[in-house]
Amino acid sequence: MPHPYVLLSAAVSLDGFLDDTGPERLLLSSPADFDRVDEVRASSDAILVGAGTIRSDNPRLLVNSAERRAARVAAGRPEYPLKVTVSGSGDLDPAAQFWHTGGEKVVYTTDKGAARAADALRGLDDGLGVELVSTGAELDWRVLLEHLHDVRGVRRLMVEGGGRVHTQLMREGLADELQLAVAPLFVGEPDAPRLFGPGAYPPGRMRLVETRPVGDVVLIRYVPTAPGAGALASAADRHWLALACELAELCPPSETAFSVGAVVVAADGTELARGHSREGGDFVVHAEEAALAKIDPADPRLGSATVYSSLEPCARRASRPAPCARLILDAGVRRVVTAWREPDTFVAGADGNALLAAAGADVVVLPEYEERAKAPNRHLLG
């Protein structure tokens, strides 16, 4: 199911702490960085923070700039982003500023925590606009993100902590971007809270997309690269599939074949190869075929790699002995992420996904990218 773009935002000390152990909140950001954060908030549809952070920091989570609020209203958006909190236990402080400032709020909890949360919020003024949503027996981040996207219309979600929330989203591969402001000071207290806790994170290295000074702090932006596992899609899967759709736009035009882009990515997030239809002057080569041809067939990374293709890999073709679904399987790849099921334009009943699945491959379809995959093929679709 579609998710919002999830942006993790945090400020840390040089030794990786979010705060010290003193009674007052340690201010790590500079005035210039606080203004940058305000700008990011204004660009977001919703801001999420854990209930523990509400109890410890008592944040308001507002857009402070009157000009930015006015720009939101002028664009037809609410003056303030939707405020979201998460509490598996339902332990909420009704006196916190979170509830009494800004616009609408949503609380995500569990079946067990829902009654406690409802009791805590019962005394609040109904005009505060608080919605309570259970994600089931356990706190389920995927259910939460799907609800925000489909029910609340959130397309860009800013997550401001705390460390436990950041850790869970990063470990589950659900964070699209990490924005980290590194402050020029040390905390040095072993019991102080850190940004990320221990656990099983996605493998490999994240990709650096920006560094720049903001006052006396340094902003670092990273995006994930490691593919998801099995049938579950990760944020990195969406990044790679978007790239495949971009590659489809590079295809020489054709009246007799689709324009398709493909990328092959190792389990640690290393790009092994990319390709697109009719690449290099070969007017019958397919995107997956072009990409796989650039990889040594003996490369041991193929067995745990993922193929991203803007269009479902073909199951039958006349121009080559083997269709792309068979080429993928013969290469040892057992995971494919695609955006668009092949229509009957050229081959009736095409079902490459079924061929792949029957051979034991995991096939993930992300239909939110279908329109992007169709874009360079509009002339073929009538």
Summary of the structure (lengths in Angstrom):
residues: 382
radius of gyration: 23.4
end to end distance: 27.5
largest distance: 71.9
contacts: 1281
relative contact order: 0.12
helix: 32%
strand: 20%
